[in-house]
Amino acid sequence: MLVDPAATPRCPARSPERSSTASWLLADTDVGIVPAWQQPLPSPSTTNPFVAESQTEGPSKPKRPRIEIPPVPSSPRRVRKRFYSPALPSPSRKFIRRTRMSETRDTGIVSATEPGPSRGSLLRICTLPTTPRPSSSVPVSPIETFSPHIPSHQPPINRDTLKELDLEAILRNPQLRHDLLFDSGLQFRPTSSRRKRDMAENYWLAIVRELESGCTCFTVDSHGRPCERICQCGSLPLPSGRPLCVFTQDGRCTVRTSSRIRPLLLELLEVLVSIIQPVMSKTTGLCVQPTALHPQYQQNVAHVALLRSVLDAELIQQEIAHGLFDPSGVFQTIGDIIRCHCAPMRDGAVDQMVALAKSCAPGGGGGKVEAVRAIRLCFEIMELMKLDVANHQLQTLRPYLVQSAAQYELKTFQETKENGRLCMDMTRLWLRTIHRDLTEDADPYTLASSSSPVPFPKLPRRTQIDIVVTTGIVELVFNPPPRTSSSHPYLPPRPPMPGALPRYPETLYLDQARVSNYSKDAADFASLYMVLLLYRQLVLSGQQQGHVRIAPDDLLKLKKEIWEVGPTHLGLCFRPPRDTGPRGEAEIKRWKEEVEDVILQVTRRAGEARASFSTPSASASTSTSSQSVVNATPDAQLTKLATSWAESNLNPASHLSGLMRRRVRDAVLRIALPIAVPALKRSEPQGGDTSSGLEPLMPELRNLGERIAKLTSIHLNVYGGLYAQPAFLGESPAAGSTAASMKAAAAAPATSVTAATPRAVATD
C-alpha cells in the first residue's frame, strides 16, 4: 500500500515562494569526527532517489569526501549558545573590561530534580547495550559499542533533550527559579559544544550512508579512534538488537548496528506530537492548555491524528526499500501543520524544509542528502519552537515565580535537609563567627530613625541579623573557602586565609557559583589596586612631597590600558585556576607573561610621568598624558624594580596584599551595608577612599557592592526568619533546635521580594 502525495489531506498552506530567513539552520561548517563525503551532483534522471541498494554488498567503496552543503544567500549560521547560564554577569555591564571567550561557561540546563547545575543541557541516554565478551579466539575490543565515536541511534534533538524545557521541569527547578530573581530577562537559548556538534554530524552522516548503501558499519582502530570504514555488511547480518563486532588482525574493530531509520521516524513523530499536544502534569497546579471544548484543542487533536497517518514508520520503511517513497507530500503536510503552531519568524525555515523535500520528488533533482537535510531542519525547527514556548511560559509565569520564591526555596531547603543530604553546621559556624566578631568590636552604626550612633550589641535583633549576613557574604567574597580539588604543585604554597571556612554555608547552595564569580572580580580589583599603587610609587619616588600630583585622568587611562593589556583575571594570583594538570600550568604561565606586559606598561607610563615632572615648563597639576614622550623606552632600572615588586607582593602571602585586600573589602562593605540593611542610615561618600587611592576603582567597587547587596537581600528574604530564631545563633543550642527553627521560619509569613519594602532591590 502506498501513500499518494496528491491525496494527502493538508492544512491551508501558505505560499512557499518566500525568502528564507533561517538558512543558518543548514549551514554546518564544523568538521565532524567521522570523515564526511562530498555532495553528489544531481542526476538528470527522473528516478526516485530513494532506491534501496543491496545490503549484501561486497567490500565498501572508497571513502568519499565530506558532504558540502551549498551556501545560501541569506544570513550565515549563528553560533548556537547554551540553553541557560546561571550566575553569569549581566550583559549590561558598563565598565571597561575586556570580554574573552574563556570567561563563558557552558553550564547547560540545571537539574530538574536536584538543586544546582549538575549536567549538560542536551542529555543523550545511550540505547546501545554493551557488547558481550567474545570467545577467546577473538580479540577483545577496547571500545564499547556505546563509544561516543559511534553514531547514536537517537537523533541529536529528541524528547529527552527537550523535556528539560517542559513547564513542569521549569517549576521544579530551584536553580532556575532562583536565578530568575537576579535576571529579569533570563531566557533559554540553543546550546551546543564542539563534541555535541561532532556527534550530531556523525549521526546525520550515518543516516545518509544507510539510505545510500544500507550500510550501518563503523570502524575504529585499536586505540578507539575512528578510521576508514571497513564494511562488513556482506559477512554480518543486520542486527535487530545488540550490535555485532568484527576484528581485523591489526586490532581494528568494525561495529555493525541495527537500522537507524525506524527510530528516526518514530522520534520525529513523537517530537512533533509532544510540541503540538504536550502532556501536562497535574502536579503543577497551573492550567496553560485549552480545554476540550476549545476550538484549538480540537485542531490539535486533528493535527496529531494527521501526523500519525502520514508518518507511518513501517509504511515509509517499506516504500524506501522498494524505492517508492516520496518525501515531498509528507513534509508538505508537516509544514502546513507547523505553520499553525509556530511563530511567524519560523515560517522561512518551514518553507526551506518543504522546498528541500520537494526537490526529492521525481524530476526535482534532489537526492537522499536533501531528504536528510529536510529531516534535520525539521528537528531544528522543533527545538526552536520548544524554546519559544518555554521562554513565553517563563516570562508569563515570572510574577508568580518571583512572588513564591521565598516560600519555595525555604521549603526545598527544608525537604533537602530532612532527607539527610545537608545540615546547618557550616551556616551556624559562619554566622556565629561574624556575630561574635561584630559584638567584640562594638562598632557604632547609625540608624535611619536616629541621628546618634548605636553600638552593634544594642541594635534590634533583626538589624543585627541583616548586618551579620551582609558582612558574612562580603567576607565570603574576599575570603572564599578553599577549593576541593587537589593541590596545585606548580603554584607557590598558599597559606590558609585567617578565618576562612572549610566550605560554603549550606544555605548558599544556590549561590555558590555567583559568590565565586564575585570573588574573581574582587581579586581582580585588589590586584588592579596594587598595580595602580605601584604606579604611584614609581612616579612619586625621589620627588619632593607636595610638589607633584598625579592627574586622575592619567590613572583612569592607565586602568583602561591594564584591562586591555593584562590577563583575563588579573587576580589569578589570589584565586588559583581550577585545573590542576597541564591546562592549569599553561594558564599560570600565560598569566605570568601577561602580568609582565602589565608591569612593562606601568613602568613606561611612570617613566613618562617622571620625565614630564622634571621638565621646567611643566605644571605640577597638568596631565602627563599631553606631555608624554611618544614611544619612550622604559627605563631598565625602573623595570627591574617594578618586576621585583610584583613578584614579592602579587601573592596571597604578602602582607601588603593582605592590607590592600582589606581596604577594598571595607570599601565594598560600606557600599553594600546601607543597601542591604534598610534600617541603617545611608552615609555620604567618605574621604577615606580618596586618601587610600581607591578613587579610580570606585565605579567597579560600587557595582560589586550593589550586586552583593542584591544577593544579600534575596537571601534574607528566604532565610532571614530562620536566622532570627533565638536558638540559631545560640552558643549551645538544644537538640532539635534546628528543626524547630526551620518549622518556625516556614510558618512565619515570608516577605515577598516583589512587595513594596526596602528590599525591592531583589528584583530588577
Buried (B, 14 or more C-beta within 10 A) or exposed (E): EEBEBEEBEBBEBEEBEEEBBBBBBBBBEEEBBBBBBEBEEBEEEEEBBBBBEEBEBEEBEEEBEBBEBEEBEBEEBEEBBBBBBBBBBEEEEEEBBEEEEEBEBBBBBBBBEBBBBEBBBBEBEBEBEEBEEEEEEEBEBEBBBBBBBBBBBBBBBBBEBBBBBBBBBBBBBBBBBBBBBBBEEBEBEBBBBEEBBBBBBBBBBBBBBBBBBBBBBBBBBBEBEBBEBBBBBEEBEBBEEBBBBBBEEEEBBBBBBBBBBBBBBBBBBBBBBBBBBBEBBEEBEBEEBEEEEEEEBEBBEEBBEBBEEBBBBEBBBBBBBEEBBBBBBBBBBBBBBBBEBBEEEBBBBBBBBBBBBBBBBEEBBBBBBBBBBBBBBBBBBBBBBBBBBBBEBBBEBBEEBBBBBBBBBBBBBBEBBEEEEBEBEBBBEBBBBBBEBBEEEEEEBBBEEEEEEBEBEEBEEBBBBBBBBBBBBBBBBBBBBBBEEEEBEBBEEBEEBEEEBEBBBBBBBBBBBBBBBBBBBBBBBBBBBBBBBBBBEBBBEEBEEEEBEBBEEBBBBBBBBBBEBBBBBBBBBBBBBEBBEEEBBEBBEEBBEBBEEBBBBBBBBBBBBBBBBEEEEBEEEBBBBEBBEEEEEBBEEBBEBBBEBBEEBBBBEBEBBBEBBEBBBBBBBBBBBBBBBBBBBEEEEEEEBEEBBBBBBBBBBBBBBBBBBBBBBBBBBBBBBBBBBEBBBEEEBEEEBBEBBBEBBBEBEBBBBBEEBEBEBBBE
